[in-house]
Amino acid sequence: MSQQQRMTAIDDFLRHHGWADAAREQLVDDASARKYFRLERGIETALLMDFAPDAVSIDPHGLSDQPKRPASIAPVVQTTSLFATLGWRVPHILAHDIDRGLALIEDFGDLTFTRALEMGDIAPVSLYIRATDALIALHRQADRIAAMAQQPDGAALVVYRPENLRRQLASFGRDYVPLVIADEARRAEAMQDFDTLLDHILPQCWDAGQTLIHRDYHVDNLMLVDTDDGGVDCGIIDFQDAAIAPRPYDLVSLLRDVRHDVGLDIERAMMDRYLAAFPDMDEAAFYRAYIATGMVRNFRILGRFGWLARESGKMRYLEFVPRCWELILRGAQQNLPELAQWVDKHIPASARLAPVIPKNGPEA
């Protein structure tokens, strides 16, 4: 579809839903192929989500060996209903057209937890308490989540198995490792050893069971949203890749975040807060799962950042590569020393960030 055809489709959609005369402001792109526009009409605002059906997105779940899939807003619609039913404060969908890849959604404003942390007006620990309590409230509905996941109409939830995570990690070997190990034979040896380590690491991710996850739960996707009674809610966005997966996935995403350095004191306090809410939880098993899941997630993120740099020219994500390695090695030193040995052998510190020439040129 040409750009002109796409703009015509957007104009028709907005006209049909009464927003044709609204001013439009494109928001900053994220790591996806989606585009967002803020619409302003007098004192009213809404967001337009533009996810063209002919765009290509990355399979987030490791459903097959093919990393790409057609774009669709259907998961956004389905998971919005799911999380709203379970009590999370998510943006209402005002209108949508799945065939054309367009949706009008409630505008939560601009006050992400990230921005609140940067402003410094709110104690960081209070924000992390809000985020942790939202996870606790969700995970307390285990029976309800299990029933909803089995509904055929339902949320179309993917239930992760170790092979899903292994396929997700293929991006690490495909999109990141070639940037730091140029020799093909050395690269093959490194990945063979890595696959052997995964045989030990991946099962540990399930040591504390599984539950519904957001999958990208961090302060960039959490917002302070005013309530009608003058209070403030924890608003949650960008949840369309939800799945049934290892229980610690979202907590470790929040507390071992590659974009934001969460202090060890806050991490420990939030883990204690979470575990206190589930007194029957085996703490040692949860801790093993937390560490393993965090490392797996950050290896996947390294692959994602390599892909974004090469395919989309989004070089800014490479600045987080050192933080990825810091978190991976922290986990390895805590519970998986053999992984730390693998890193030192195959990707020493001097080689972990190589210059990247993206196929499509640098971003503007």
RATAHU-V308484 format. One record per helix or strand of 3 or more residues. SS is the DSSP state (a for helix, b for strand). FROM is the first residue (numbers start at 1). TO is the last residue. If there is no record, write none. Layout:
SS | FROM | TO
SS | FROM | TO
This chain:
a | 3 | 16
b | 23 | 26
b | 35 | 41
b | 44 | 50
b | 56 | 58
b | 68 | 70
a | 74 | 85
b | 93 | 97
b | 102 | 105
a | 113 | 119
a | 124 | 139
a | 142 | 149
a | 162 | 168
a | 170 | 180
a | 184 | 204
b | 210 | 213
a | 219 | 221
b | 222 | 226
b | 232 | 236
b | 243 | 246
a | 249 | 255
a | 264 | 276
a | 283 | 312
a | 315 | 335
a | 337 | 346
a | 349 | 351
